[in-house]
């Protein structure tokens, strides 16, 4: 039997996918750090890695990196505005 919250989502499945996407973002950051030529990235760790959904909304961001992605607007709305 599956226990669901008020949104109808399975909390166990949500946690599994949350950990999956967080792990992907962390691995992206580590790959960037290890292959970087820039001192800002390699030594100062001045970068962010994140996973977005198809609508441009933030799904996961690597912990320990700057959180540039926490702006109230979505990435897709910025891209749409820039193309107008």
N, C-alpha and C positions, 0 to 999 in steps of 0.2 A: 504494500500500500504506500502511496506517495502522499506526503503531507505538503500542501500548498499554502502559500500566504494569501493575503487579500488580493494580490494582483494576479493570482492564478499560476505563479511561477513556483517551481520546485526549488526550495532554498539550497538543497544539497547540490543540485545541478548548477545553480547559479554560482555557488562557491567553486565548483570544479572548473567552470569556464572562466571565472574571475582569475583563478590561479594560473590557468593556461595562458590567458592574454597578458597577465602581469609577467609571466616567465618569458614570453615572446619579447616584450618590451625590454626586459632586463638583458636578454641575450643580444638584442639589437644594440643596446648601449655598450655592452662589453666588446662586441665585434667592432664598433666604431672606435672605441678607446684603443683597442689593440692595433688597429690599422691606420690610425690617424697620423698625419704628418704635422698638423698644427699643434703648437705648444698649448694654445687655448683649450684644445680638446684633450690632448694626451696628458698634460700635467695639471691644468687648472680644472679639468672636467666641466668645462663651460659648454654644455650641450644638453639636449633633451631627446628622448626617444619615446614615442607614443604610438598607440594603435587606435585608428579611427574606424568608425563604421561607414557604410556606403553613403550616408547622409552627411558625413563630415563631423559627427559627434564623437567626442572622446570616449574610448572604451577602456583603455588602460595606459598608464604612464609608468616608466621605470622609476622606482624609488631612489632617492639620493641624487637625482639630477634636478636641474632647474625646472620649474613648473610653468613654462611659457604657455601651456595649453589651457590654462584655467580661465581664460577670458570668457565673458558671458555669451558671446556670439559663437556660432559654429564656424568651422573652417569652410564649409560649403557656402555659407552666406557671404563670407569674405571673398571667395573666388567668384561667386555670382555677381557681386557688386563691382569687382574689378573688371569683369568682362562686359559690363554695360556701357 
